[in-house]
Amino acid sequence: MSALTATGISKSFEGLKVLDGAWIDVPEKQIIGLIGPNGAGKSTFLTVVSKFAEPDTGSIYCRDLDVTRRSPEALAQAGIVRTFQIPREFGELSVLDNMMIAAKNQIGESSWRVLVFPTRIAQQDRVIAARAHELLDFLGLSAVKGNAAKNLSGGQKKLLELGRALMTDPFLLLLDEPFAGVAPGLVDVLIEKIHDLNRRGIGFLIVEHNMEAVNALCGSVYVMVRGSILTDGTPQKVSNDPRVLEAYLGGAA
């Protein structure tokens, strides 16, 4: 069974076609890369398949569930969560609070339940806090858990973004340029954490320009050019494809 399948995805903005019949198939528990020259439509594709934008045409399946017209929240409930190229942390809140807010199915999100089920809410908060502390330790952020999220470095914010996604217990994570703006030392840390999470059964679809990171992580890579998938295969296969070289060196949009 595939974790995520998208076929025939097209998307236009003000008459400009950004995606043109794009497709992808992400097997369960695999790390898949999506690469292409600047302006190829990669981030738009991730935005559409994560349901933050509606496709003009095409179908999106989460495992065997048709999610083409579902909301991002419904997709997250189903187990597919995305991160953003520019982290979207709550800057004034602590790192720990950012993690705890991300947990799904919180009883205390309903005001009337706060009054009716205070004991259950307190119990759930303890479970959520324990999970947040566990993930912060895994990500190497325990030392800054009390800091305002806005004061983290770029790499730490990327780690926090990953941690917030993990608080939803996903089976597939969609990462939009997770290594952009990250210091080289933290790139290695992120690669290590992604490999570790994958060994635990979490799959990844990664949009990325850092080819060293793609080669270190991805068993298979899709190449997007002008809103369509040009080819797919192992990193070695696609890097030696003359069409891929032409797309990059020729400045395809």
SULGIUR-V241106 format. One record per residue. PHI is phi in whole degrees, -180 to 180 (none if undefined). BURIAL is + if it has 16 or more other C-alpha atoms within 10 Angstrom, else -. D_LAST is the distance of its C-alpha to the last C-alpha in Angstrom with 2 decimals. Layout:
PHI	BURIAL	D_LAST
PHI	BURIAL	D_LAST
This chain:
none	-	32.98
-86	-	29.34
-72	+	28.79
-146	+	25.66
-133	+	24.37
-130	+	21.65
-135	-	21.15
61	+	19.43
-80	+	17.60
-124	+	15.93
-154	+	15.32
-123	-	14.82
-127	-	15.45
51	-	17.36
86	-	16.26
-95	-	12.49
-80	-	11.74
-94	+	9.76
-120	+	11.52
-137	+	12.85
71	-	15.84
-68	+	14.76
-148	+	17.79
-163	+	19.41
-135	+	22.99
-107	+	24.33
-66	+	27.89
-58	+	30.59
63	+	31.01
-111	+	28.02
-109	+	25.28
-115	+	21.91
-104	+	18.61
-128	+	15.09
-123	+	12.52
159	+	8.92
-65	+	6.52
-56	+	6.28
82	+	4.94
-73	+	5.16
109	+	8.37
-63	+	10.90
-66	+	13.11
-63	+	13.24
-61	+	14.33
-64	+	16.90
-64	+	18.06
-73	+	18.71
-71	+	20.48
-91	+	22.51
73	+	23.50
-83	-	22.61
-148	+	20.88
-85	+	22.03
-72	+	20.04
-73	-	20.32
-141	+	21.13
111	+	21.84
-131	+	24.28
-131	+	24.50
-123	+	27.51
-102	+	29.03
54	+	31.34
-101	-	33.16
-98	-	32.73
-75	-	30.56
-115	+	28.86
-55	+	26.41
-112	-	28.29
-84	-	29.67
-87	-	29.20
-59	+	27.68
-65	-	31.32
-66	-	32.36
-66	+	29.65
-63	+	30.87
-62	-	34.39
-75	+	33.42
120	+	32.17
-116	+	28.36
-132	+	27.33
-113	+	24.14
-113	+	23.75
-117	+	21.43
-59	+	19.33
-103	-	21.73
-55	+	25.18
-116	-	27.14
-73	+	30.65
-86	-	33.71
-60	-	34.24
-81	-	37.92
-86	-	38.95
-69	+	39.92
-59	+	37.81
-63	+	40.39
-64	+	40.29
-59	+	36.49
-67	+	36.99
-67	+	39.88
-62	+	38.22
-74	+	35.48
-62	+	38.09
-94	-	38.15
59	-	41.19
-83	-	43.13
-62	+	46.47
-72	+	46.70
-70	-	43.73
-101	-	46.29
-62	-	48.81
-70	-	51.71
-71	-	51.27
-58	-	51.65
-80	-	55.17
-88	-	56.03
-124	-	54.63
-61	-	54.84
-68	-	55.96
-63	-	53.18
-66	+	50.58
-63	-	52.09
-64	-	52.04
-64	+	48.42
-60	+	47.50
-66	-	49.21
-65	-	47.25
-64	+	43.93
-63	+	44.95
-63	-	45.92
-65	+	42.57
-63	+	40.75
-64	+	42.94
-61	-	42.35
-71	+	38.55
-63	+	38.78
-66	-	40.97
-60	-	38.57
-87	+	35.65
76	-	37.85
-112	+	37.90
-60	+	41.58
-67	-	42.60
-115	+	40.45
-61	+	41.11
-92	-	43.14
-77	+	40.72
-63	+	38.71
-60	+	35.18
-65	+	33.81
-92	-	35.50
-73	+	33.71
-72	-	31.40
-59	+	27.67
-67	+	28.32
-66	+	31.31
-65	+	29.41
-66	+	26.97
-66	+	30.14
-64	+	31.65
-60	+	28.61
-65	+	29.07
-63	+	32.79
-63	+	32.53
-65	+	30.49
-68	+	33.16
-65	+	35.87
-91	+	34.85
56	+	35.71
-80	+	32.45
-104	+	32.09
-143	+	28.27
-113	+	26.18
-105	+	22.48
-110	+	21.33
-99	+	18.26
47	+	17.78
-66	+	21.55
-102	+	21.66
-66	+	19.65
74	-	22.24
-101	+	24.96
-60	-	27.49
-52	-	27.67
-62	-	31.03
-79	+	29.88
-59	+	26.86
-62	-	29.56
-65	-	31.50
-62	+	28.66
-60	+	28.05
-61	-	31.80
-67	+	32.03
-64	+	29.29
-61	+	31.11
-63	-	34.37
-64	-	33.22
-65	+	31.87
-64	-	35.30
-86	-	36.76
107	-	34.90
-90	+	31.82
-92	+	28.51
-140	+	25.07
-118	+	21.44
-119	+	19.52
-88	+	15.94
-158	+	15.85
-97	+	14.37
-74	-	17.92
-70	-	18.29
-64	-	22.00
-67	+	22.47
-60	+	20.54
-65	+	22.76
-75	-	25.79
-109	+	25.30
-95	+	23.54
-80	-	25.35
-143	+	22.40
-135	+	18.62
-104	+	15.95
-112	+	12.52
-106	+	9.74
-139	+	6.70
52	+	5.49
81	+	8.56
-127	+	10.90
-82	+	12.85
-80	+	12.62
-165	-	15.80
-149	+	18.18
156	-	21.18
-67	-	22.75
-54	+	20.88
-66	-	22.62
-63	-	21.71
-71	+	17.94
-70	+	17.96
-99	-	19.86
-78	-	17.80
-57	-	16.75
-68	+	13.74
-70	+	12.53
-61	-	13.44
-66	-	11.64
-62	+	8.28
-76	-	9.04
-72	-	11.08
-85	-	9.21
71	-	6.29
-62	-	3.80
-91	+	0.00
